[in-house]
Amino acid sequence: MKHNLKITLVILVMFLITQFIGLYVINHYSNQNNPLPYGMQAPEITSNNDFYTSFFPSIIFAFIFAIVLLILLTKFNLGFVLKLWFFVVVLIALGIFVTSFFPNQKYISYIALIFVLPLAVLKVYRRNLLIHNTTELVIYPSIAAVFVPLLNFWTIIILLILISIYDMWAVWHSGIMQRMAKYQINQLKIFSGFFVPYISKKLRMRLNKLPKSKLKNKKIKVNVAILGGGDVVFPIITAGVMLVQFGFMHALFVIIGAALGLSYLLFFAEKKKFYPAMPFITAGIFLGIVSSLLFL
């Protein structure tokens, strides 16, 4: 097991909570009477041919562009740009989430931005673990709500396969993912995903035996359990597509499958080794999709 049982369960519970919040947010904005705020409503697609020949390739290009841009900003140490980017995304995502509770209220989306502004500032420019992980629970559902209208069953399948291949290359071959994560955590003091620091049981017992006077200046090694934002948002997007096209139970099967895939990774991964989470989560999602189509 990569982390102790308690921390593993914390990660899994946060993952599941985020998935179900995602279903709520996506279901809300899938109603034509509840358009996405800030001019983010998806354009109308007149035919499948236009979707596959023009629209879907542009989505893939947008993902590739975002990944390349993130890598370049990290490589050239442009931390202030990355922080600003994170801040804008966090602010808009929180605004989308809050707006979902007040449908058809005039100017509510802009009032929501004022309301969530302190949270966005604290999250990005001040290190607070409680605010970080709490806001992560609602940020990815809001991001998913933007992308679900742009995808269908087959395109999300293709996207999951491509993201899983990239994840394996980035972690096992190039090491880009590890370097980006370390840069975010150590240099920027931010992280896009769940972030749970903890100390081992042996170290805790050893520290409890020391007098308080010796603990003041003592350096303590802290372990960190992380789950990247992409590993959280793509299952939500998939569940959202299934929700819109097939119904709640199909989406529920996707969530269960994704949770099983992540559980397998967390319980059987070895300590001090890096693993790409998306291949395991994608395998679980595919299991959930096939099961839902066979049994529902």
N, C-alpha and C positions, 0 to 999 in steps of 0.2 A: 504494500500500500504506500502510495507516494506521500500522503499526510496521515496524521492520526485520525481515528474514526470521527471524533467530534468535529474537526475542521472539514473533513470530507463531507459530513452531513450538512454542515453550514453552507458549503458551496452548492451542494445539490438542492437544498431548500431554496436558496436565493435564485438558483437557475429556474426551478419550477414556478416560484412566485412570479418571476419576470415573464415566463411563458403565458401564464394565465392573465396577467395584466395586459399582455400583448393581445390576447383574444378580445378583451374588453375594448381596448383602444381601436383595434382594427375593425371590430364589429360596429363601433360607433361611427367611424368615418366611412365605412362602406355604404352607409345610408346616404342617398343623394341629398337629403335635407340637411346633412351635416358635412359640408365641404371642409377640406383641410384649410387651416388658416395660413396667412402670410403668402398667399398666391401659389401654394404648393399643390393644388389640385391637379391630378393627372390629366393629360390631354386625351381627347376622344380618339379611339382607333377604329377606323371604318372597316378594315378587313384584316384577316389573318395574314394575307400576303404582305401587307404593309408592315405588320407587326414583326414578322420573321426576317424580312429583307432590310428593314430600315430601323425600326424602333428598338428591337432587342439587341442588335449589334451596338447601338449607341449606349445601351445600359452597360454592356460588357466593357466598352471603351471607357465609360465613366468610372467603373470599378478599377480598371487597370491604371487609369490616370491618377486616381486618388492614391493607390498603393505606391506608384512611382513617385508622386509628389511627396508622400510621407517619407519614403526612403531618402530622397534628395534633401529634404529639410533636416532629417536626422544626420545625414552624412556631413552636411555643411554647418551643422550645429546652429541652425536658425531657430533657437528655442522660443524666442518671442513670437515668431510667426506661428509655430505649432501651438503655443498656448492660446493665442488669439483665435486660431482655428477651432481648437477644443472649446473655447469659451462660447463662440458663436453657435456651434452645434449644440452644446449643452443648453444654452439659453433658449434656442428655438424648440428643441425637443421637450424641455420642461414646459414651455408655453403651449405646445400642442397637447400635452397631457392634461394640464389644468383646464384648457379650453373645452376639452371633451365633457367636463362636468356641467358646463353651462351652455347647452345648445341654443342657438338662435338668439343669443344675447348680444346686442349691438356693442361693438368695441371691446368685447370681453377678451379677445385674443391679445389686444395691446395692453389691457389692464393686467392680463396674466403675465406678460413679460416683465412688468414693473414688480409684480408680486414675487416672481421667481428669480429676479436679478440678484438679490443677496445670496441665494443658494448657489447660483452659477459662479459668482465671485469667490465665495468660500471654497467651492469645489476645485476650481482651477488655480486660484492664486493664494489659497491657504490650505495647508494639509490637514484635513479632518476626516478620519476614517469613517465615522458614522455618517456624515453628510455624503462622502464619496459613495459608499455602498448603497445608501438609501436612494440617492438620486439615480444610481445605475439601474435600479429596479424599474424605473419608469422611462428612462432615456431610450433604451432599445425598443420597447413597444412603440414609442412615438416615431422612431426612425423607420421601423417596420411598416407602420401605417402609411408612410410616404411611398414605400416601394411595392407593397402588395398590389395596388391597382395597376402597376406597370408590368406585372408578370402573370403567367398562367401555369397550368400544371406542368407542361413539358419544359418550359423555360426555367422554372425553378429547379427541375431535375438536372438540367444541363448546368445551371449555375452552381448547384451543390457539388457536382462532380469536378468542375473547374476549380472551385475554391478549395476542395479537398486536395486536389493535385498540387495546387500552389502551396497549401499549408505544409504538405509533406516535403516539398522542395525547400521551402523557406526555413523549416526547422531541421530536417535531417541532412540536407545537402549544403545549403549556403550559410545557414546560421543567422540569416537576416532577422528572423523573428526574435531570437534571443537578444541580439544586439539592440534592436528597437525597443524591446521591453525594458532592458537594463538602462537604456538612455532615458526613457520616459520616467522610470522610477527614481534613478539616481541623480539625473541632471535636471529634469523638468519638475520633479516631485509630483507628477500626475501619472495616471494609468487609465487606459480605456478598457475597462473590464472590472471584474470583482477582484478585490485586493484584501487578503486577510492575513496579517502578520501574527505569528505565534512563536512561543518558545517550547522546546521539547520538555517532556515530563521529567527526564533525568536532570536537565539543567534547572528546572523550576525547583526540584527537591534540593539541589545543591545550593541554590540561591537562598532558599528558606533557612538554611543552616547558618548562613553568614550574618554577622551583625549589620545593622543598617548603616553604620559608619563606613563600612567597607564597600557598600553597594553604590555610593554616590558617584564615584569616579570609575567604576568598573565597566568595561565594555562587555556588552551582552550580545551574543550571536542570536539573531532573530530569523526564524524561518518564515517564508512567505508562500501562501497558497494563492495562485492567481488563475483566473479564467478570462481569456481575452474577449473583447467586445464582439468580435466577429463570431466567436463560438456561441455567443448568446443570441445575437440578432438573426442569424440565418435560420435557426430552428423556428423563431417567431415568424419570420417571413413565410417559411414553408407552411406552418400551421395556419397562418392567415390566408394564404392562397387556398388551402384545403377548406377552410371555414367558408370562404366566399363562394367557392365553386361546388362544394359537396356537402357542407354542413358541419355542425359542431362536433359530432362524434368522430368524423374523419380527422378533424383537427386535433381532437383529444388523443387519438391513436398516434399521431405524429409527435405530440409532446411526450407521451409515454415512451415511444421508441427513442427519441432524442435523449431522454433522461436515462434510459437503459444503456445507450451507447456511452454517455458520459460516465455513468456509474462504473461500467466495465473498465474504462480508462483509469479512473481514480482509484479503484480498488486493486487493480492488477499492475499498475505502473510502478516502476522501481524508483526509489529515492535518488535524488540528485541527478536524474536524467530528464531531458527535455523530450516532450512528445507533442506532435500535432494533434489537437483535439478534434478538428473537423472530420477527418476520415472516420473516426469512431462514432461521432455524432451523426454523420451522414449515413453510415451503415444502419444505425438505429432508426433514423428517420425513414429510410427505405423499407426497413422491416415493418415499421408502423404503417406506412402507406400501403404496402402489399397486404398486410393483415386487414386493414380497413376496407380495402376493395374486395377482399375475399369473404369477409364475415359480416359486413354491413349491407 
